């Protein structure tokens, strides 16, 4: 595929990865493996007038977590007025040089390999303001046009003169509005805008496609499900089983293969509260390990656990919380888990389940969203609203080595459906459909 595909760096710029960042990185890497040329468009607060060397320095400073430059109130006001007047006309992306001025190897896991980097000053913040004020997508131009602009997230931006594809992972703010802090009216208009401005809508499961077609007036042929892929094997190949076990015991103080693992943001959709309640009410002997940062409404999800810790309960010592684990260490935690447990209330795809299956680890997931579609017959599936059912499933996984072995074997076969080769074939069909 000798084409230039540009993607956005909205989530790639985050210091701590998200599921969408993993999706974006995987998309960029697969475009490269398909023979395409990748560009990535960022929205760092970098003036277009900066000279190339300072632009490169400022960009990597931004990736490293530098805050916005402080400005006097009059300077901020003048900039806001200028943007308000200019935004209907659109903005030009400017390239970020990669001349080796900055030692940037520490960003290799976050930057798409071999991609050209572009930037528009405060692009994503500016686009949201523009959409709220004018209800139109912000126009962006490249001096040299890519063949396709593939937005990895619903953003109110359109690149002029090329096909635009918007990936909608799910419609959780509309399907489970009480689990997110999104402005639902704004979100509904945003999704409608993606459908209006987009040449195609890309999604990652048949369940998400079904939701999009049901909730919005969009022709079925305009919505393409590509699923997604993830490469855990590269991380696995870097260390032996023994090395992974040493990391788990030495860094995290855990006994390998004697804990259940949940990983993901701690927020209502992930159902961590019921998982903790089910675990504490079960007779499972293995520990429960939760890896994830506290997000919106997390206090409700950890209320029971916090109460146990406050009273220094012995049961609280069986549940371990880690705010964050670097990707390489997270893979070790997955590999050494007795099972990965993910009884989410709703997922557009459910990446943790696929990652566990790829690594030959048994899984528990829920009956909701796309999870049964992704897991097939290779997971123990529970009603995520039924605490007693989750508890019984944990007890089965804890006690039945034969069940765990069967699920691990079935999982490896099921994960093959989401191979990189299959994903690239679906992406090729998507791009061919707009070119």
C-alpha positions as CSV (number, residue, x, y, z in Angstrom):
1,X,0.0,0.0,0.0
2,X,2.0,3.0,-1.2
3,X,-0.2,5.6,0.4
4,X,0.2,8.3,3.0
5,X,-2.1,7.9,6.0
6,X,-2.2,10.6,8.6
7,X,-3.6,10.0,12.1
8,X,-4.0,12.3,15.1
9,X,-1.8,12.3,18.1
10,X,-4.6,13.2,20.5
11,X,-4.1,10.2,22.8
12,X,-0.5,9.4,21.8
13,X,0.6,12.6,23.5
14,X,-0.7,11.4,26.9
15,X,2.1,10.4,29.3
16,X,0.1,7.4,30.6
17,X,-1.3,5.3,27.9
18,X,-5.0,4.7,27.3
19,X,-6.9,2.1,25.2
20,X,-7.3,4.6,22.4
21,X,-3.5,5.4,22.6
22,X,-2.8,1.7,22.2
23,X,-5.2,1.6,19.2
24,X,-3.5,4.6,17.6
25,X,0.0,3.2,18.0
26,X,-1.1,-0.2,16.6
27,X,-2.9,1.5,13.7
28,X,0.2,3.5,12.8
29,X,2.5,0.4,13.1
30,X,0.2,-1.6,10.9
31,X,0.0,1.1,8.3
32,X,3.8,1.0,8.2
33,X,3.8,-2.8,7.9
34,X,1.4,-2.5,5.0
35,X,3.9,-0.4,3.1
36,X,2.1,2.9,3.8
37,X,3.8,6.1,4.9
38,X,2.6,7.4,8.3
39,X,2.1,11.0,9.5
40,X,0.9,12.0,12.9
41,X,-0.8,15.3,13.7
42,X,-0.5,16.8,17.2
43,X,-1.9,19.8,19.0
44,X,1.0,20.9,21.2
45,X,1.0,24.5,22.4
46,X,3.8,25.5,20.0
47,X,3.7,28.7,18.0
48,X,3.8,28.2,14.2
49,X,6.4,31.0,14.1
50,X,9.1,29.2,16.1
51,X,12.3,28.3,14.3
52,X,12.7,24.6,13.4
53,X,15.3,23.8,16.1
54,X,13.2,25.3,18.9
55,X,10.1,23.7,17.5
56,X,11.7,20.3,17.8
57,X,12.8,21.1,21.4
58,X,9.4,22.4,22.4
59,X,7.6,19.4,20.9
60,X,9.6,16.8,22.9
61,X,9.3,19.0,26.0
62,X,5.6,18.8,25.6
63,X,5.6,15.0,25.2
64,X,7.6,14.9,28.4
65,X,4.9,16.7,30.3
66,X,5.9,20.4,30.2
67,X,3.0,22.7,31.0
68,X,1.7,25.5,28.8
69,X,3.8,28.6,28.6
70,X,2.6,31.3,30.9
71,X,1.3,34.4,29.2
72,X,0.1,37.8,30.5
73,X,-3.7,38.2,30.5
74,X,-3.6,40.7,27.6
75,X,-1.5,38.2,25.6
76,X,-4.0,35.4,26.2
77,X,-6.9,37.7,25.4
78,X,-5.3,38.8,22.1
79,X,-4.6,35.1,21.2
80,X,-8.2,34.1,21.9
81,X,-9.6,37.0,19.8
82,X,-7.3,36.1,17.0
83,X,-8.4,32.5,17.1
84,X,-12.0,33.4,17.1
85,X,-11.6,35.5,14.0
86,X,-9.3,33.0,12.2
87,X,-10.8,29.7,13.0
88,X,-13.6,29.8,10.4
89,X,-10.8,30.0,7.8
90,X,-8.9,27.0,9.1
91,X,-5.2,26.4,10.0
92,X,-2.1,24.9,8.3
93,X,-0.2,22.1,9.9
94,X,3.5,22.7,10.3
95,X,6.1,19.9,10.4
96,X,8.1,19.1,13.6
97,X,11.7,18.4,12.5
98,X,13.3,15.2,13.7
99,X,17.0,16.2,13.2
100,X,18.3,14.5,16.3
101,X,18.6,17.8,18.3
102,X,16.7,16.1,21.1
103,X,17.6,12.7,22.5
104,X,14.2,11.2,21.9
105,X,14.6,7.4,22.3
106,X,12.6,7.4,25.6
107,X,9.5,8.2,23.5
108,X,9.9,5.2,21.1
109,X,7.0,3.4,22.7
110,X,4.7,6.3,22.2
111,X,5.7,7.7,18.8
112,X,4.7,5.8,15.6
113,X,7.8,4.3,14.1
114,X,9.1,6.3,11.1
115,X,6.2,8.8,11.0
116,X,6.5,12.4,10.0
117,X,5.3,14.6,12.8
118,X,3.0,17.7,12.3
119,X,1.5,20.2,14.7
120,X,-1.1,22.9,14.9
121,X,-0.8,25.1,18.0
122,X,-3.4,24.0,20.6
123,X,-5.3,22.1,17.9
124,X,-7.6,19.9,20.0
125,X,-8.6,22.6,22.5
126,X,-9.1,25.1,19.8
127,X,-11.2,22.7,17.7
128,X,-13.6,22.0,20.7
129,X,-14.1,25.7,21.3
130,X,-14.7,26.3,17.5
131,X,-17.3,23.5,17.4
132,X,-19.1,24.8,20.5
133,X,-19.2,28.3,19.0
134,X,-19.9,27.6,15.4
135,X,-21.1,23.9,15.4
136,X,-18.7,23.3,12.5
137,X,-15.6,21.2,12.3
138,X,-12.3,23.1,12.3
139,X,-10.5,23.0,9.0
140,X,-6.9,21.9,8.7
141,X,-4.6,22.0,5.7
142,X,-1.3,20.3,4.9
143,X,1.1,21.8,2.4
144,X,1.5,18.4,0.9
145,X,-1.7,16.4,1.3
146,X,-1.8,12.9,2.7
147,X,-4.0,10.3,0.9
148,X,-6.2,9.7,3.9
149,X,-6.8,11.4,7.3
150,X,-7.7,8.7,9.8
151,X,-8.9,10.2,13.1
152,X,-8.4,7.7,15.9
153,X,-11.0,9.4,18.2
154,X,-14.1,11.6,17.6
155,X,-12.6,15.1,17.2
156,X,-14.3,18.1,15.6
157,X,-11.6,18.5,12.9
158,X,-11.5,17.9,9.2
159,X,-8.6,17.9,6.8
160,X,-9.5,19.7,3.6
161,X,-9.2,18.1,0.2
162,X,-8.7,14.4,1.4
163,X,-11.0,11.6,2.6
164,X,-11.5,11.8,6.4
165,X,-12.2,8.7,8.4
166,X,-13.4,8.9,12.0
167,X,-13.0,5.9,14.4
168,X,-15.9,5.6,16.9
169,X,-14.9,3.0,19.5
170,X,-18.2,3.0,21.2
171,X,-21.2,5.2,22.2
172,X,-20.8,4.7,26.0
173,X,-21.7,8.4,26.8
174,X,-25.1,7.8,25.2
175,X,-25.6,4.1,26.0
176,X,-24.5,4.4,29.7
177,X,-24.7,8.1,30.3
178,X,-24.4,7.8,34.1
179,X,-20.9,6.3,33.8
180,X,-19.2,9.2,32.1
181,X,-18.7,13.0,32.7
182,X,-19.1,13.9,29.0
183,X,-21.5,16.7,28.1
184,X,-24.1,14.4,26.4
185,X,-25.6,17.1,24.2
186,X,-22.2,18.1,22.9
187,X,-21.2,14.5,22.4
188,X,-24.3,13.7,20.4
189,X,-23.6,16.7,18.1
190,X,-20.0,15.7,17.8
191,X,-20.8,12.1,16.7
192,X,-23.3,13.6,14.2
193,X,-20.6,15.9,12.9
194,X,-18.2,12.9,12.4
195,X,-20.9,11.2,10.4
196,X,-21.5,14.4,8.4
197,X,-17.9,15.3,7.7
198,X,-16.5,11.8,7.5
199,X,-16.2,9.8,4.3
200,X,-16.3,6.6,6.4
201,X,-16.9,5.8,10.0
202,X,-14.6,3.1,11.3
203,X,-15.4,1.1,14.4
204,X,-14.0,-1.9,16.3
205,X,-16.8,-4.4,16.8
206,X,-20.1,-5.4,15.4
207,X,-21.7,-4.3,18.6
208,X,-20.4,-0.8,18.2
209,X,-21.5,-0.8,14.6
210,X,-25.0,-1.9,15.6
211,X,-25.2,1.0,18.2
212,X,-24.0,3.6,15.6
213,X,-26.6,2.5,13.0
214,X,-29.4,2.3,15.7
215,X,-28.7,5.7,17.3
216,X,-27.7,7.8,14.2
217,X,-29.1,8.3,10.7
218,X,-26.2,6.8,8.7
219,X,-26.1,4.4,5.7
220,X,-24.8,1.0,6.7
221,X,-22.3,1.0,3.9
222,X,-20.6,4.1,5.4
223,X,-19.8,2.3,8.7
224,X,-16.9,-0.2,8.6
225,X,-15.9,-2.6,11.4
226,X,-12.2,-3.3,11.2
227,X,-11.9,-4.8,14.7
228,X,-8.3,-4.1,16.0
229,X,-5.1,-5.9,16.7
230,X,-2.4,-5.6,19.4
231,X,1.1,-7.0,19.5
232,X,1.9,-8.4,22.9
233,X,4.4,-10.9,21.5
234,X,7.1,-8.3,21.0
235,X,7.1,-7.6,24.7
236,X,6.9,-11.3,25.6
237,X,9.9,-12.1,23.3
238,X,12.1,-9.6,25.2
239,X,12.1,-11.7,28.4
240,X,11.8,-15.3,29.5
241,X,9.0,-16.7,31.7
242,X,11.6,-16.7,34.5
243,X,12.4,-13.0,34.0
244,X,8.7,-12.2,34.1
245,X,8.2,-14.2,37.3
246,X,11.1,-12.4,38.9
247,X,9.6,-9.0,38.0
248,X,6.3,-9.9,39.4
249,X,7.7,-11.1,42.7
250,X,10.5,-8.6,43.1
251,X,8.8,-5.4,42.0
252,X,5.2,-6.1,43.0
253,X,5.7,-8.6,45.8
254,X,3.3,-11.1,44.2
255,X,3.4,-14.8,44.0
256,X,3.4,-15.7,40.2
257,X,0.2,-17.5,39.1
258,X,-1.5,-16.9,42.4
259,X,-3.5,-13.8,41.7
260,X,-6.4,-12.5,39.6
261,X,-5.6,-9.4,37.5
262,X,-7.8,-6.5,36.5
263,X,-6.2,-3.7,34.5
264,X,-7.9,-0.5,33.2
265,X,-9.1,2.8,34.4
266,X,-11.0,2.7,37.7
267,X,-14.3,4.3,36.6
268,X,-18.0,3.1,36.7
269,X,-18.0,1.4,33.3
270,X,-15.3,-1.0,34.3
271,X,-17.3,-2.4,37.2
272,X,-14.4,-2.5,39.7
273,X,-16.8,-2.0,42.7
274,X,-18.8,-5.1,42.0
275,X,-15.6,-7.1,41.2
276,X,-14.1,-6.2,44.6
277,X,-17.4,-7.0,46.3
278,X,-17.6,-10.3,44.6
279,X,-14.0,-11.2,45.4
280,X,-14.3,-10.3,49.1
281,X,-17.5,-12.4,49.3
282,X,-16.0,-15.4,47.6
283,X,-13.9,-18.2,49.0
284,X,-11.1,-17.7,46.4
285,X,-7.7,-18.1,48.0
286,X,-5.7,-16.2,45.3
287,X,-5.2,-12.4,45.6
288,X,-7.0,-9.8,43.5
289,X,-4.6,-7.3,41.8
290,X,-6.0,-4.1,40.3
291,X,-3.8,-2.0,38.0
292,X,-5.3,1.3,37.0
293,X,-5.5,5.0,37.8
294,X,-8.5,6.4,39.6
295,X,-10.7,8.3,37.1
296,X,-14.1,9.8,37.3
297,X,-16.4,8.5,40.1
298,X,-13.6,6.2,41.3
299,X,-14.5,6.8,44.9
300,X,-17.7,4.8,44.4
301,X,-15.9,1.9,42.8
302,X,-13.3,1.6,45.6
303,X,-15.7,2.5,48.5
304,X,-15.7,-1.0,50.0
305,X,-12.0,-1.4,49.7
306,X,-11.2,2.0,51.2
307,X,-13.4,1.2,54.1
308,X,-11.6,-2.1,54.8
309,X,-8.2,-0.4,54.6
310,X,-9.4,2.4,56.9
311,X,-10.2,-0.3,59.5
312,X,-7.1,-2.2,58.8
313,X,-9.1,-5.3,57.8
314,X,-7.1,-8.5,57.1
315,X,-9.3,-9.0,54.0
316,X,-8.0,-5.7,52.5
317,X,-4.5,-7.2,52.3
318,X,-5.7,-9.7,49.7
319,X,-6.5,-6.9,47.3
320,X,-3.6,-5.0,45.8
321,X,-3.9,-1.7,44.0
322,X,-1.3,-0.3,41.7
323,X,-1.9,3.1,40.1
324,X,0.2,2.4,37.0
325,X,2.5,-0.2,35.4
326,X,4.7,0.6,32.4
327,X,3.7,-1.5,29.4
328,X,6.6,-4.0,29.7
329,X,5.8,-4.6,33.4
330,X,2.1,-4.9,32.7
331,X,2.7,-7.6,30.2
332,X,4.7,-9.5,32.9
333,X,1.8,-9.1,35.3
334,X,-0.6,-10.5,32.7
335,X,1.6,-13.4,31.9
336,X,1.9,-14.4,35.5
337,X,-1.7,-14.0,36.4
338,X,-3.9,-17.0,37.3
339,X,-6.6,-15.3,35.2
340,X,-7.4,-11.8,33.9
341,X,-10.8,-10.7,35.1
342,X,-12.7,-8.0,33.2
343,X,-16.5,-7.9,34.1
344,X,-17.0,-4.6,32.4
345,X,-20.5,-3.1,32.0
346,X,-19.8,-2.1,28.4
347,X,-16.8,-2.1,26.0
348,X,-16.5,-1.2,22.3
349,X,-13.8,-3.8,22.0
350,X,-12.3,-5.0,25.2
351,X,-8.5,-4.9,24.6
352,X,-7.5,-6.5,28.0
353,X,-9.4,-9.7,27.1
354,X,-7.6,-10.0,23.7
355,X,-4.2,-9.2,25.3
356,X,-4.7,-11.9,27.9
357,X,-5.8,-14.5,25.3
358,X,-2.8,-13.7,23.1
359,X,-0.5,-14.5,26.0
360,X,-2.3,-17.8,26.8
361,X,-3.9,-16.5,30.1
362,X,-7.4,-17.6,31.0
363,X,-10.0,-14.8,31.2
364,X,-13.3,-13.9,32.8
365,X,-15.4,-11.2,31.1
366,X,-19.1,-10.1,31.0
367,X,-22.2,-10.6,28.9
368,X,-22.3,-7.0,27.9
369,X,-21.2,-4.8,25.0
370,X,-18.7,-6.4,22.6
371,X,-17.0,-8.7,25.1
372,X,-18.9,-11.9,24.2
373,X,-18.1,-11.1,20.5
374,X,-14.4,-10.7,21.2
375,X,-14.1,-13.6,23.7
376,X,-16.2,-16.2,21.8
377,X,-16.2,-19.5,23.7
378,X,-12.8,-18.8,25.2
379,X,-13.8,-17.0,28.4
380,X,-15.8,-17.5,31.5
381,X,-18.7,-15.1,30.9
382,X,-20.8,-13.6,33.7
383,X,-23.6,-11.1,34.2
384,X,-21.6,-8.1,35.4
385,X,-24.6,-6.8,37.5
386,X,-24.8,-10.1,39.5
387,X,-22.2,-10.0,42.3
388,X,-22.9,-13.6,43.4
389,X,-22.4,-14.9,39.9
390,X,-19.0,-13.1,39.6
391,X,-18.0,-14.6,43.0
392,X,-18.9,-18.1,41.9
393,X,-16.9,-17.7,38.7
394,X,-13.9,-16.5,40.6
395,X,-14.1,-19.6,42.9
396,X,-14.3,-21.8,39.8
397,X,-11.2,-20.2,38.2
398,X,-9.3,-20.3,41.5
399,X,-10.0,-24.0,42.1
400,X,-10.2,-25.7,38.7
401,X,-6.8,-26.0,37.0
402,X,-8.4,-28.0,34.1
403,X,-10.8,-25.1,33.4
404,X,-8.0,-22.6,33.3
405,X,-6.0,-24.8,30.9
406,X,-9.0,-25.2,28.6
407,X,-9.7,-21.4,28.6
408,X,-6.0,-20.6,27.9
409,X,-5.9,-23.0,24.9
410,X,-9.2,-21.7,23.5
411,X,-8.1,-18.2,24.1
412,X,-5.0,-18.6,21.9
413,X,-7.2,-19.9,19.1
414,X,-9.7,-17.1,19.5
415,X,-7.0,-14.4,19.5
416,X,-6.0,-15.6,16.1
417,X,-9.2,-14.0,14.7
418,X,-7.7,-10.7,15.6
419,X,-4.3,-11.2,14.0
420,X,-2.3,-8.4,12.5
421,X,-2.8,-10.0,9.0
422,X,-6.5,-10.0,9.4
423,X,-6.5,-6.4,10.7
424,X,-4.4,-5.2,7.8
425,X,-6.7,-6.8,5.3
426,X,-9.7,-4.9,6.9
427,X,-7.7,-1.7,6.9
428,X,-6.9,-2.1,3.2
429,X,-10.6,-2.6,2.4
430,X,-11.4,0.5,4.4
431,X,-8.8,2.7,2.6
432,X,-9.7,1.3,-0.8
433,X,-13.3,2.2,-0.2
434,X,-12.5,5.9,0.0
435,X,-9.8,6.1,-2.7
